[in-house]
Amino acid sequence: PDHRRRMGDNQALNRGCPIDHKAPSSGIKAKGNPLAGGCPVDHRSKASTSREEPPDRDDRPIHPCMRKVDAKPTTLDPKDEIPEAYIPASGRGNSDDGKRWLNPSANQLYRALKRKNKPIESEDSPSMADVHTAVTDGTWSAIMEYESFHKDKCPNPTLARFSGKDGIYSFKARVLNMLGLAPLPFDRHDWVVDRCGKEVTYIIDYYAKEDEKGNTEYYTIDARPAHMSGLYDRTKMIFSKWWNGESNW
């Protein structure tokens, strides 16, 4: 059992995912979990060569969900506003100064979902952006719980880079699924944290809990440091939560 964070009633999603993905009354055409299959933003495609969505460069690859964004939109459309929440970057973030990883706006996600044949109604895009931001922030918060063990040596770690590995299941995810304890995650990321000069890789498995009607109730983020080097921190987290009367699941 490693650290798992549930994005549900007491998290930023607030009573579950705000988008009712399968209910006919919702007016949303996409079925299932729109975050499934990885982030919908594909800024390597030809359709993403506008000023708002520049393509990656070979010498500066950026994960699809964290492309270069304009933090100062020129329109008054609130759907173009970039969420205030961000993750500190190690100098190569998608903000103008490279010091922050910014989340995409509602309109950016709307266009991305449309390109991936997962169209939603325009009025639902703000909720979709809220889900994306909540999951991103929840991931960083989960990682920071581990990084707090090293705050004496590095009080301000940053995110160096990360990659999506949808369909490449972690060993833990495969074992849990084989034992019938959990479904396979709908997505996986590897995040590399810069711990004041030392790079530390984290594995993150993302799960979506659906109710009987197929509506997403909440997301679960299972984040933990990778490799044998992270075994000490993972063990320490288990005992820390046990000592404080918290669940490790």
N, C-alpha and C positions, 0 to 999 in steps of 0.2 A: 504494500500500500504506500503510495507516494502522495504528494500534495495534490489535491484536486479542488478546484474552485468552481462552485456552482453559481452561474449567473441567472438568478431567478428572483424570487419574491423580494429579497433584501438587497439585491444588486441593482445596477443601473437599468436593467431591463424592466424592473418593476412589474411584478405579477406576470411574468412570462414575456415571450416575444411579442412586440406590439403588432406584428403583421400576422393575420390569420391566413396562413398560406393556402389552405384547401377549402375553406368555407365559401360556398357560392355567393353569399351575401357580401363578401369582402371586396369583390370586384377585382381581385388580383388573379392574373392568368397563370402565374408561376405556381407549380405544385411542389410540395415538399419543402425542403429547406433551401432558400436561395443562396446560402453560404456554402452549400455542399458543392464538391468538385473544386474547391479552392476559391480564392477571391475572384469575383467576376470581372474585375478591371484587368484588361489585357492590353497594356500600353505598348506591346511590341507589334500589334496588328497595324495594318495600313490605315485602318479607320481611326487610329489614335495619333495621327501626325499633325494635329492642329496645335495652336499655341497652348491651349489648355492641357493637352495631353501629348507631350513630346515623347518620342520613342527612347528606349534605353540606348546607351552607348556600350560597346563591348568592354570598355575600360571602367565602366561605372554601372554595373547591373543593379537594378533596384527591384524589389519584390513588387508584383503587380498591384497590390493594395496600397503601396506607398510610393506612387509615382510623384514626379514633380508637380506641385500644385501652386496656384496663385493665391496667396493668403490675403490679397487685397482685390476682391472682385470688382469689376468696373460697372456692374449692374446693381440694381436695387432688389433683385430677386433674392429672397432669403434662402432659396434652395441652392444658391451659388456660394453661400457662406461656408467657410471652412470651420469645422468644429474647433473650439478653443483648446480642447484636450490634446496633448501631444506627448511624445516620448523623447527624452533627451538623446541626441545622436552623437556619434563619435566623429563629427566633422563631415559626414557624407550623407546627411539626411536630405529629405526632399523639400525642406524650406529654403528660402533664398540664401540664408547664411550657412546652410548645411548643418546647423546645430540642433535641429528638431525633425522628428518624423511626424508629419501631419496626416490626419485622416481625410479622406475624400469628402467632397460636399454631396448633398442629396442628388443634385443634377448629374454629377460625375458617376455616381453609382447607378442612377437611372439609365444613363446612356450605356454603361458597361453591361448591365443586365440585358438590355435590349440587344446588344451585339452578340451576347451569348445565348440568345433565344430563351431568355428567362424574363420576359417583359413583365413589368408591374405597372400599375396606374401611377401617373405622375404625382398624384396627391399622397401616395403611399411612400414615396421616396424619402421624405424626412424620417419616417419611422425606420426605414431600412438603414439609413445612415446612422441613426441612433443605435441600432443593433450592432452595426459594424464597429462603431466607436466604443460601445460598452464591452464588446468582446476583446478588442485591442487593449483597452485600458485594463480589463480584467487579467489579460495575459501578463502585462507588465507588472501589475500588482502581485501576481503569483510569483513571478521571478524575483521581485524585490524582497519577498519574504525569505527566500534563500540568501539573497545578497546581504540581508541584514546580519548574517553570521560573520560577514567580513567588513562591516562598516568601520572597524577600527583601522583597517589598512586602506580601505577605499570607500569613503562616505558617499561618493556620487558616481556610481557606475552609469554607463551609457550603452545604448544599443548600437553596435557596430554595423550589423547587417543581418538579414534573415532570408530564408527561402521557403517556398511552399513545396511540400512533398506529398501532394494528394495521391492516394493509391499506394504509397510506399509506407506500409504500416510498421510501426515500431514493434519491437519484440514483446514489450509488455502488452500492447494492444492485441497482438495475435494470440498471446497466451490467455488473456482474459476472455477473448471471444471463443477460443477453443474450449475453455472450461464452462462456457455458457454464462459467464458472469457479466458480460457487457457486449453490446453490439460493436462492430468495427466503427472507428471514428469516421466522421464525414470529411475530415480534413486533418492534415498534420503540417506543422511548421517546425523548422529548426531556427532558433534565434541565437545569435552570437553576441554575447555581452562583453564590453570592454571594461574589465575590472582594473582600472587604472594601469593599463599597459598589458594586462594578462587577459587573453581571450578565453571565455568560458561558453561552451555550447549548451543550450537547453533544448530539450525535446518537448513539444507541446502537441497533445492529442486533443481534438475538439469533438465533443459529442453533443447531439441534440436529442432532447427528450420530447416525445410527442404523446399527446393524449389519445384516447380511443378514436377520436375523429380525425386524427392525423395532423392536428394543429401543434405547432412547436410551443411547448410550455416554458422551457428554459434551455440554456446551453451550459455544458460542463467543460471546464478547462483543466486538463491534467498536465501540469507543467512540472518538469524536474530536470536537474542538471544531468548531462549525458556522461557516458563512459565511467570507468572505475573511479576516476578522479572525483566524480560527483557522489560516489557512494556514501562517503562520510557525511556530507551535507544532507543527503536523503535520510540517512539513519537518524541524524540529529533532529531533523524536522519531525520525524515520527515520534520520538521521545518527547520533544518539546510540546507537541500537540497533546500527547497522552498526559503529560504532566499538568497541562492547563485544562484538561477535561474536554478537549476539542476532538472532533472526528478526523481521522486521516483519510476518509473516503468522501 
